[in-house]
Amino acid sequence: MMKFILAIVLWLTSVVGNAQVIADFSIPDTVCMNAPVQITNNSIGATTYFWNFCTANLANAPSVSNLNISGANFNWPVFMDYVYDNGNYYGFVTNYIGGNLVRLDFGNSLLNTPTGTNLGNFGGIIPASIGTEGIQVVKQNGQWFAIIVGGNAALTDKPRILKIAFGANITNPAPVATNWGNLGNMDQPVDLHLYEDAGHWFGFTLNAEANTVTRFDFTNSFNNIPTGTSLGNLGSLSYPTGIYVTQEAGSWYAFIVNGGDNSRNNAFNSSLTRLDFGNSLNNMPTGVNLGNPGGLLNHPRDLTIMKSCEQIIGFAVNAGNNDANIVRMDFNNLLTSTPAGSVAANLGNGTFPHCISKLFRDKSDVYGFVANVGTGSLMRLRFPGCSNSNISSGTAKDPLPVTYDAPGTYNINLTIDDGLPTQQMVCKKVVVLPSYISDFNYEQDICDPLSVKFINTNPAIPAPYWIFGDGNINSTTFTPTHHYAAFGNYTVRFAVAQDKFKCSDTITKVISLSVDKKDIVLTPDTVICKGSTKQLRAKDGLAYCWTPNLYLSNASDANPITSTPVDITYYCTSLIRGANLVVNGDFSAGNTGFISDYLYALPPNMHESEYFVGPSAPIWHPGMSDCPDHTGNNGNMMLVNGATVPNVRVWAQTITVKPNTNYEFSAWVQTLNNASPADLRFSINGQPLGPPLVSGAACDWKQCFATWNSGNQTSVTITLNNMSLSYAGNDFGLDDISFSEVRIQRDSVKISIDTPDVNTRTDTTLCHKGSVKLSTSGANTWSWTPATGLSDPNIADPIATPAITTEYEVAGTNQYGCVAKDTVLITVIPPLPLDITPDTTVCTNIPVQLRAFSAGNPIYHWSPAANLNNPGIPNPVASPKSPTKYYVDLTDNNNCITSDSIMVDIVPRPAFTAKGAAAVCYDTETKLEASGGDNYLWSPSDYLDDPQSATPIVKPRSAVSYNVYISENTCGYDTLVQFAPMVVNPLPIVTAMKETDINCVIRSAQLRAGGANSYSWTPASALDNPYRRDPVAIVDSSTQFIVTGINRYGCESSDTLVVNVTKTGTPVFEVPNAFTPNGDGKNDCFGIKKWGVVKLESLEVYNRWGQKIFQTNKPNDCWDGTFQGKPQGAGEFVYIIRASTFCGPILRKGVFFLIR
């Protein structure tokens, strides 16, 4: 490793121990690609030289990796410093919680993975609870010291600055700690910077809570007690957290990042402050707030600044919630300018990152460390150098010329006297121009494959020169079209020269002109019908040419339609793609088959420069649009949160190709955030492939398509780079990437014409309702129209029975599906106009005259002739004996018959009926009924309500015999119906009696009835059985009872009585003293059913242990001798009864026995 730990400080401060040592060299500012860069070493007084020809460019994005450190035991690591001693590197990390100091042993390279040693908090001298912050390790007079700040005025561990003295051995296992206390009004001191001035040591710390800067004076020895002075709030400090001190043109500056507050929830107050000290850091500075570069600082915790190859670049670490990244601040090579901000890198899985260490170089790369609180880890940053130079480095004083194989801006760095006090470094840039010929492709004319269009991929060339390989040249056209005489292989050269830098180039390719005979036409040789069309179909391809183009809808379409009237053979020439050579181009296999400089991040995503492979953008990043994959089948796609660094490789894959072969490339891109569409560039081996692709509106898939010729190449790397610089938006989806070989192929198809000859019978004439057979020939299948009047419209010879004159058309189809037509006219003679008697009805034995008339003297014939006086005249008289339909046929001069009919119905004799009851109860209504007539007369009229009604009501008191006369009005039919004598049965004589009324002693009344066969009492609810002759009444108020009796004739009558209820006498409500629940239906249940009308409040039963085993408030309920479904044993039980009647309340308590 090149020992550049202090190189940055040496370089920035230009430490010169010997005034005669100067690092310098000269190079051309611009060269052509692959042209030698001549380097002249102008250095003075140097003893050693180290050249780096591909030094890292800090404008590019760094990579980020987590270090898996054993023994570190980090607990919120916040700040780190590292040193070099006796051939090894050591890092020291402070932990915000617990205060433990951890030493990291890297061995001989900072690129090794270190091991950790926890040195503890030295008995709480380092804040033992929370609050430890900045550290710097220095060596003075052969002794090593770590100076640490921390503490908070509002917490247990108060602000302090302390010293850890290691002595001469940086790995001393028992260093001595000293707490110097609070110097210079510190309050949450965060970062720390120490510097030496003429053997005298000083330092700065930032007080986050106080918004001030404290300067320390350590005198000339760290063994002395330092002093501190508050410089106050300079440059609008607002929660200052990180400081970096540097020098330019003899003036000193300190840059400070401000978090704004201690919440980490918003970036509104985050900013950058510059302190201007003039020619000494010991001067009182002035402050200026530079604002928030690019609006990207979000609670920054630290920063560093580096000068590199005419650049001054600062890096700040953001610790804001959901914003763990590094912000690049470009000072445009002038420290006093306001820097421009951009996102340099996402910190992957980092949360709450803190310090960024001083940067160091190793060969072409630049590195640094970031302490990460949220994950308790240490990250390493790498700014990679390039690999495009033929020589990566060298130690010669005068190096050999170097060349670069790709256009761009490259850094050449010289370090002299490496590791000596006179060490110096100088870096210069060289711009490498591209060759003006990047590549050329060619396209054969699909209709004339011997005609070739050559395409120059670089439109900026000044003067093209083409050699076509057949003796012809072209020196005037950028994209010439040349016609070759025959198929074969031709060596084509394309050359160009540029005047100013003489960047010339020649591209030579062997092109193969051929047409492959393949089965690309899907349509077989076909016979079509004359006058019809046929769609021709070809395999999926990129372009088509059908010849001849006669009768075609579109000769360049994959599926044109031909309307040829004659036999013809078509030839299809097509550009056909082969198999897709891209592995996992549709991302169905997930995150595999390609490489990317973006970080793969699982959901949820909140950082730039990351990607994911999946079907749903919102699931990965909630701010992205819900767009489907390109095929719309909910498949995978590559989801990208675009970087703010341009030209970052999003996707790349290396593919094996055939030399001198044409290929086509296709990819689909859609915007996932309308804020800023992506600006994408596809390239093959570094050369642009097709025009730039700017994604459109959200969810609108755009295609990148280009053709490419491999020349002499056998392997290519296809790359997609994102050129957008936008911080917001710049999010896109990528899908369905393909790269396929393409060849011209040809096939043919023959189209033949065929027409059937269809003939049917001649025109004819029919009588009305006549039929004729339509015999037809010349085809295989048939279709007649109209189908009306035909026996079958789909046969060759249907029977036609048209109602009116009709022209039938027949369409015949032969075995090729061709159709021909013919027609036949059938003229129908209409029937004679006929005036005929309507259908009629007559009475029995009444004659009726039939009438039929038509002009033209037709011949009449009526049938059936029986019961007609003359069947051959227009108006015969009919004398039917039963309902009869008479038909008449009229024959005209064409011998056509017109027919009609008359229906003569006979009015039938009605079905006269009458009925009535054979017996009724005395003075009880019943109904007589008669039907079948229009008029009715009942006799005698005794007891009838209406003797002329069909249904009179009769209420007889004595026996009577009725008859009824019925007649109808149409034909005068009538009848007389006689009834047998109607018997009148007597009513029963019903009597109602009671034995007693009800009072407080007598709680029920016995009722009795007589004089009938069956009885019914009301109200039924007050009786034990309302259908008994002698029910028992139980009521609590005087009540009238009605009894209805029915005798043996079914006749009924009623009687009434009143049961009086009075509150007289002393009530006695007896309770049984035992019961036997044995299921014999006698005394099976203990209760008060016999108490009469009672309102039961509760009936409770207790066992001998005082446990309630039964309770009810229903007087008809009783205890059946069980508890919880189990029979209780024989013995003594206690009851309590609370009730009330109309005579007053009742309370009964006592004992009864259950007998088993």
Secondary structure as the mmCIF struct_conf table of DSSP 4:
data_model
#
loop_
_struct_conf.conf_type_id
_struct_conf.id
_struct_conf.beg_label_comp_id
_struct_conf.beg_label_asym_id
_struct_conf.beg_label_seq_id
_struct_conf.end_label_comp_id
_struct_conf.end_label_asym_id
_struct_conf.end_label_seq_id
TURN_TY1_P TURN_TY1_P1 ILE A 5 LEU A 6
HELX_RH_AL_P HELX_RH_AL_P1 ALA A 7 THR A 13
TURN_TY1_P TURN_TY1_P2 SER A 14 SER A 14
BEND BEND1 GLY A 17 ASN A 18
TURN_TY1_P TURN_TY1_P3 ALA A 19 GLN A 20
STRN STRN1 ILE A 22 ILE A 22
STRN STRN2 PHE A 25 SER A 26
BEND BEND2 ASP A 29 ASP A 29
STRN STRN3 THR A 30 CYS A 32
TURN_TY1_P TURN_TY1_P4 MET A 33 ASN A 34
STRN STRN4 VAL A 37 VAL A 37
STRN STRN5 THR A 40 ASN A 41
STRN STRN6 ILE A 44 ILE A 44
BEND BEND3 GLY A 45 GLY A 45
BEND BEND4 THR A 47 THR A 47
STRN STRN7 TYR A 49 ASN A 52
BEND BEND5 PHE A 53 CYS A 54
TURN_TY1_P TURN_TY1_P5 LEU A 58 ALA A 59
BEND BEND6 ASN A 60 ASN A 60
HELX_LH_PP_P HELX_LH_PP_P1 ALA A 61 PRO A 62
STRN STRN8 SER A 63 LEU A 67
STRN STRN9 SER A 70 SER A 70
TURN_TY1_P TURN_TY1_P6 GLY A 71 GLY A 71
BEND BEND7 ASN A 75 TRP A 76
STRN STRN10 PRO A 77 ASP A 85
TURN_TY1_P TURN_TY1_P7 ASN A 86 GLY A 87
STRN STRN11 ASN A 88 ASN A 95
TURN_TY1_P TURN_TY1_P8 TYR A 96 TYR A 96
STRN STRN12 ILE A 97 ILE A 97
TURN_TY1_P TURN_TY1_P9 GLY A 98 GLY A 98
STRN STRN13 LEU A 101 GLY A 107
TURN_TY1_P TURN_TY1_P10 ASN A 108 ASN A 108
TURN_TY1_P TURN_TY1_P11 LEU A 110 LEU A 111
BEND BEND8 ASN A 112 ASN A 112
HELX_LH_PP_P HELX_LH_PP_P2 THR A 113 PRO A 114
STRN STRN14 THR A 115 ASN A 118
TURN_TY1_P TURN_TY1_P12 PHE A 122 ILE A 125
BEND BEND9 ILE A 126 ILE A 126
BEND BEND10 ALA A 128 SER A 129
STRN STRN15 ILE A 130 ILE A 130
STRN STRN16 THR A 132 GLN A 140
TURN_TY1_P TURN_TY1_P13 ASN A 141 GLY A 142
STRN STRN17 GLN A 143 GLY A 150
TURN_TY1_P TURN_TY1_P14 ALA A 153 ALA A 154
BEND BEND11 LEU A 155 ASP A 157
STRN STRN18 ARG A 160 GLY A 167
TURN_TY1_P TURN_TY1_P15 ALA A 168 ALA A 168
TURN_TY1_P TURN_TY1_P16 ILE A 170 THR A 171
BEND BEND12 PRO A 173 ALA A 174
STRN STRN19 VAL A 176 ASN A 179
BEND BEND13 GLY A 184 ASN A 185
BEND BEND14 ASP A 187 GLN A 188
STRN STRN20 PRO A 189 ASP A 197
TURN_TY1_P TURN_TY1_P17 ALA A 198 GLY A 199
STRN STRN21 HIS A 200 ASN A 207
TURN_TY1_P TURN_TY1_P18 ALA A 208 ASN A 211
STRN STRN22 THR A 212 THR A 219
TURN_TY1_P TURN_TY1_P19 ASN A 220 ASN A 220
TURN_TY1_P TURN_TY1_P20 PHE A 222 ASN A 223
BEND BEND15 ASN A 224 ASN A 224
HELX_LH_PP_P HELX_LH_PP_P3 ILE A 225 PRO A 226
STRN STRN23 THR A 227 GLY A 232
BEND BEND16 GLY A 235 SER A 236
BEND BEND17 SER A 238 TYR A 239
STRN STRN24 PRO A 240 GLU A 248
TURN_TY1_P TURN_TY1_P21 ALA A 249 GLY A 250
STRN STRN25 SER A 251 ASN A 258
BEND BEND18 GLY A 260 SER A 263
BEND BEND19 ASN A 265 ASN A 265
TURN_TY1_P TURN_TY1_P22 PHE A 268 ASN A 269
STRN STRN26 SER A 271 GLY A 278
TURN_TY1_P TURN_TY1_P23 ASN A 279 ASN A 279
TURN_TY1_P TURN_TY1_P24 LEU A 281 ASN A 282
BEND BEND20 ASN A 283 ASN A 283
HELX_LH_PP_P HELX_LH_PP_P4 MET A 284 PRO A 285
STRN STRN27 THR A 286 ASN A 289
HELX_RH_3T_P HELX_RH_3T_P1 PRO A 293 GLY A 295
BEND BEND21 ASN A 298 HIS A 299
STRN STRN28 PRO A 300 LYS A 307
BEND BEND22 CYS A 309 GLU A 310
STRN STRN29 ILE A 312 ASN A 318
BEND BEND23 GLY A 320 GLY A 320
TURN_TY1_P TURN_TY1_P25 ASN A 321 ASN A 322
STRN STRN30 ASN A 325 ASP A 330
TURN_TY1_P TURN_TY1_P26 ASN A 332 ASN A 333
TURN_TY1_P TURN_TY1_P27 LEU A 335 THR A 336
BEND BEND24 SER A 337 SER A 337
HELX_LH_PP_P HELX_LH_PP_P5 THR A 338 PRO A 339
STRN STRN31 ALA A 340 ASN A 346
TURN_TY1_P TURN_TY1_P28 GLY A 348 ASN A 349
BEND BEND25 PHE A 352 PHE A 352
STRN STRN32 PRO A 353 ILE A 356
HELX_LH_PP_P HELX_LH_PP_P6 SER A 357 LEU A 359
STRN STRN33 PHE A 360 ASP A 362
TURN_TY1_P TURN_TY1_P29 LYS A 363 SER A 364
STRN STRN34 ASP A 365 ASN A 372
TURN_TY1_P TURN_TY1_P30 VAL A 373 GLY A 376
STRN STRN35 SER A 377 PHE A 383
STRN STRN36 SER A 389 SER A 389
BEND BEND26 ASN A 390 ASN A 390
STRN STRN37 SER A 393 GLY A 394
BEND BEND27 LYS A 397 ASP A 398
HELX_LH_PP_P HELX_LH_PP_P7 PRO A 399 PRO A 401
STRN STRN38 VAL A 402 VAL A 402
STRN STRN39 TYR A 404 TYR A 404
BEND BEND28 ASP A 405 ALA A 406
STRN STRN40 GLY A 408 ILE A 416
BEND BEND29 ASP A 417 ASP A 417
TURN_TY1_P TURN_TY1_P31 ASP A 418 GLY A 419
BEND BEND30 LEU A 420 LEU A 420
TURN_TY1_P TURN_TY1_P32 PRO A 421 THR A 422
STRN STRN41 GLN A 424 LEU A 433
HELX_LH_PP_P HELX_LH_PP_P8 PRO A 434 SER A 435
BEND BEND31 TYR A 436 TYR A 436
STRN STRN42 PHE A 440 GLN A 444
BEND BEND32 ILE A 446 ASP A 448
TURN_TY1_P TURN_TY1_P33 PRO A 449 LEU A 450
STRN STRN43 SER A 451 ASN A 456
BEND BEND33 THR A 457 THR A 457
TURN_TY1_P TURN_TY1_P34 PRO A 459 ALA A 460
BEND BEND34 PRO A 462 PRO A 462
STRN STRN44 TYR A 465 ILE A 467
BEND BEND35 GLY A 469 GLY A 471
STRN STRN45 ILE A 473 ASN A 474
BEND BEND36 SER A 475 THR A 476
BEND BEND37 PHE A 478 THR A 479
STRN STRN46 THR A 481 HIS A 483
BEND BEND38 ALA A 485 PHE A 487
STRN STRN47 GLY A 488 VAL A 496
TURN_TY1_P TURN_TY1_P35 ASP A 499 PHE A 501
STRN STRN48 ASP A 505 LEU A 513
STRN STRN49 ASP A 516 LYS A 517
STRN STRN50 VAL A 521 VAL A 521
BEND BEND39 THR A 523 THR A 523
HELX_LH_PP_P HELX_LH_PP_P9 PRO A 524 PRO A 524
BEND BEND40 ASP A 525 ASP A 525
STRN STRN51 THR A 526 CYS A 529
TURN_TY1_P TURN_TY1_P36 LYS A 530 GLY A 531
STRN STRN52 LYS A 534 GLN A 535
STRN STRN53 ALA A 538 ALA A 538
BEND BEND41 ASP A 540 ASP A 540
BEND BEND42 LEU A 542 LEU A 542
STRN STRN54 ALA A 543 THR A 547
BEND BEND43 PRO A 548 PRO A 548
TURN_TY1_P TURN_TY1_P37 LEU A 550 TYR A 551
STRN STRN55 LEU A 552 LEU A 552
BEND BEND44 SER A 553 SER A 553
TURN_TY1_P TURN_TY1_P38 ALA A 555 SER A 556
BEND BEND45 ASP A 557 ASN A 559
STRN STRN56 ILE A 561 THR A 562
BEND BEND46 PRO A 565 VAL A 566
STRN STRN57 ILE A 568 ARG A 577
BEND BEND47 VAL A 582 VAL A 582
TURN_TY1_P TURN_TY1_P39 VAL A 583 ASP A 586
TURN_TY1_P TURN_TY1_P40 SER A 588 ALA A 589
BEND BEND48 ASN A 591 ASN A 591
BEND BEND49 GLY A 593 GLY A 593
STRN STRN58 ILE A 595 ILE A 595
BEND BEND50 ASP A 597 TYR A 598
STRN STRN59 LEU A 599 TYR A 600
HELX_LH_PP_P HELX_LH_PP_P10 LEU A 602 LEU A 602
BEND BEND51 PRO A 603 PRO A 604
HELX_LH_PP_P HELX_LH_PP_P11 ASN A 605 ASN A 605
BEND BEND52 HIS A 607 SER A 609
STRN STRN60 GLU A 610 GLY A 614
BEND BEND53 PRO A 615 PRO A 615
HELX_RH_AL_P HELX_RH_AL_P2 ALA A 617 TRP A 620
TURN_TY1_P TURN_TY1_P41 PRO A 622 GLY A 623
BEND BEND54 MET A 624 MET A 624
TURN_TY1_P TURN_TY1_P42 HIS A 630 THR A 631
BEND BEND55 GLY A 632 ASN A 634
STRN STRN61 MET A 637 ASN A 641
BEND BEND56 THR A 644 VAL A 645
TURN_TY1_P TURN_TY1_P43 PRO A 646 ASN A 647
STRN STRN62 VAL A 648 THR A 656
TURN_TY1_P TURN_TY1_P44 PRO A 659 ASN A 660
STRN STRN63 ASN A 662 THR A 671
BEND BEND57 LEU A 672 LEU A 672
TURN_TY1_P TURN_TY1_P45 ASN A 674 ALA A 675
BEND BEND58 SER A 676 SER A 676
STRN STRN64 ASP A 679 ILE A 684
TURN_TY1_P TURN_TY1_P46 ASN A 685 GLY A 686
STRN STRN65 GLN A 687 PRO A 688
BEND BEND59 GLY A 690 PRO A 691
STRN STRN66 LEU A 693 VAL A 694
BEND BEND60 ALA A 697 ALA A 697
STRN STRN67 ALA A 698 ALA A 698
TURN_TY1_P TURN_TY1_P47 CYS A 699 CYS A 699
STRN STRN68 LYS A 702 ASN A 709
TURN_TY1_P TURN_TY1_P48 GLY A 711 ASN A 712
BEND BEND61 THR A 714 THR A 714
STRN STRN69 SER A 715 ASN A 722
BEND BEND62 TYR A 727 ALA A 728
STRN STRN70 ASP A 731 ASP A 754
STRN STRN71 ASN A 759 THR A 760
HELX_LH_PP_P HELX_LH_PP_P12 ARG A 761 ASP A 763
STRN STRN72 THR A 764 CYS A 767
TURN_TY1_P TURN_TY1_P49 HIS A 768 LYS A 769
STRN STRN73 VAL A 772 LYS A 773
STRN STRN74 THR A 776 SER A 777
BEND BEND63 GLY A 778 GLY A 778
BEND BEND64 ASN A 780 ASN A 780
STRN STRN75 THR A 781 THR A 785
BEND BEND65 PRO A 786 PRO A 786
TURN_TY1_P TURN_TY1_P50 THR A 788 GLY A 789
STRN STRN76 LEU A 790 LEU A 790
BEND BEND66 SER A 791 SER A 791
TURN_TY1_P TURN_TY1_P51 PRO A 793 ASN A 794
BEND BEND67 ILE A 795 ASP A 797
HELX_LH_PP_P HELX_LH_PP_P13 PRO A 798 PRO A 798
STRN STRN77 ILE A 799 ALA A 800
BEND BEND68 ALA A 803 ILE A 804
STRN STRN78 THR A 806 THR A 813
TURN_TY1_P TURN_TY1_P52 GLN A 815 TYR A 816
BEND BEND69 GLY A 817 GLY A 817
STRN STRN79 VAL A 819 ILE A 829
HELX_LH_PP_P HELX_LH_PP_P14 PRO A 830 PRO A 833
STRN STRN80 ASP A 835 ILE A 836
HELX_LH_PP_P HELX_LH_PP_P15 THR A 837 ASP A 839
STRN STRN81 THR A 840 VAL A 842
TURN_TY1_P TURN_TY1_P53 THR A 844 ASN A 845
STRN STRN82 VAL A 848 GLN A 849
STRN STRN83 ALA A 852 PHE A 853
BEND BEND70 ALA A 855 GLY A 856
HELX_LH_PP_P HELX_LH_PP_P16 PRO A 858 PRO A 858
STRN STRN84 ILE A 859 SER A 863
TURN_TY1_P TURN_TY1_P54 ALA A 866 ASN A 867
STRN STRN85 LEU A 868 LEU A 868
BEND BEND71 ASN A 869 ASN A 869
TURN_TY1_P TURN_TY1_P55 PRO A 871 GLY A 872
BEND BEND72 ILE A 873 ASN A 875
STRN STRN86 VAL A 877 ALA A 878
BEND BEND73 LYS A 881 SER A 882
STRN STRN87 THR A 884 THR A 891
TURN_TY1_P TURN_TY1_P56 ASN A 893 ASN A 894
BEND BEND74 ASN A 895 ASN A 895
STRN STRN88 ILE A 897 ILE A 906
HELX_LH_PP_P HELX_LH_PP_P17 VAL A 907 PRO A 910
STRN STRN89 THR A 913 LYS A 915
BEND BEND75 ALA A 918 ALA A 918
STRN STRN90 ALA A 919 CYS A 921
TURN_TY1_P TURN_TY1_P57 TYR A 922 ASP A 923
STRN STRN91 THR A 926 LYS A 927
STRN STRN92 GLU A 929 SER A 931
BEND BEND76 GLY A 932 ASP A 934
STRN STRN93 ASN A 935 SER A 939
BEND BEND77 PRO A 940 PRO A 940
TURN_TY1_P TURN_TY1_P58 ASP A 942 TYR A 943
STRN STRN94 LEU A 944 LEU A 944
BEND BEND78 ASP A 945 ASP A 945
TURN_TY1_P TURN_TY1_P59 PRO A 947 GLN A 948
BEND BEND79 SER A 949 THR A 951
STRN STRN95 ILE A 953 VAL A 954
BEND BEND80 ARG A 957 SER A 958
STRN STRN96 VAL A 960 VAL A 960
STRN STRN97 ASN A 963 SER A 967
BEND BEND81 ASN A 969 CYS A 971
STRN STRN98 ASP A 974 GLN A 978
HELX_LH_PP_P HELX_LH_PP_P18 ALA A 980 PRO A 981
STRN STRN99 MET A 982 MET A 982
STRN STRN100 VAL A 983 ASN A 985
HELX_LH_PP_P HELX_LH_PP_P19 PRO A 986 PRO A 988
STRN STRN101 THR A 991 LYS A 994
BEND BEND82 GLU A 995 GLU A 995
STRN STRN102 ILE A 998 ILE A 998
BEND BEND83 CYS A 1000 VAL A 1001
STRN STRN103 ALA A 1005 GLY A 1010
BEND BEND84 GLY A 1011 ASN A 1013
STRN STRN104 SER A 1014 THR A 1018
BEND BEND85 PRO A 1019 PRO A 1019
HELX_RH_3T_P HELX_RH_3T_P2 ALA A 1020 ALA A 1022
STRN STRN105 LEU A 1023 LEU A 1023
BEND BEND86 ASP A 1024 ASP A 1024
TURN_TY1_P TURN_TY1_P60 PRO A 1026 TYR A 1027
BEND BEND87 ARG A 1028 ASP A 1030
HELX_LH_PP_P HELX_LH_PP_P20 PRO A 1031 PRO A 1031
STRN STRN106 VAL A 1032 ALA A 1033
BEND BEND88 ASP A 1036 SER A 1037
STRN STRN107 THR A 1039 ILE A 1046
TURN_TY1_P TURN_TY1_P61 ARG A 1048 TYR A 1049
BEND BEND89 GLY A 1050 GLY A 1050
STRN STRN108 GLU A 1052 VAL A 1059
STRN STRN109 VAL A 1061 VAL A 1061
BEND BEND90 GLY A 1065 GLY A 1065
BEND BEND91 ASN A 1073 ASN A 1073
STRN STRN110 ALA A 1074 PHE A 1075
BEND BEND92 ASN A 1078 ASN A 1083
BEND BEND93 CYS A 1085 CYS A 1085
STRN STRN111 PHE A 1086 GLY A 1087
HELX_RH_3T_P HELX_RH_3T_P3 LYS A 1089 TRP A 1091
BEND BEND94 VAL A 1093 VAL A 1093
STRN STRN112 LYS A 1095 TYR A 1102
TURN_TY1_P TURN_TY1_P62 ARG A 1104 TRP A 1105
BEND BEND95 GLY A 1106 GLY A 1106
STRN STRN113 LYS A 1108 THR A 1112
BEND BEND96 ASN A 1113 ASN A 1113
TURN_TY1_P TURN_TY1_P63 PRO A 1115 ASN A 1116
STRN STRN114 CYS A 1118 TRP A 1119
BEND BEND97 GLY A 1121 GLY A 1121
STRN STRN115 THR A 1122 PHE A 1123
TURN_TY1_P TURN_TY1_P64 GLN A 1124 GLY A 1125
STRN STRN116 LYS A 1126 PRO A 1127
HELX_LH_PP_P HELX_LH_PP_P21 GLN A 1128 GLY A 1129
BEND BEND98 ALA A 1130 ALA A 1130
STRN STRN117 GLY A 1131 THR A 1141
TURN_TY1_P TURN_TY1_P65 PHE A 1142 CYS A 1143
STRN STRN118 GLY A 1144 LEU A 1154
#
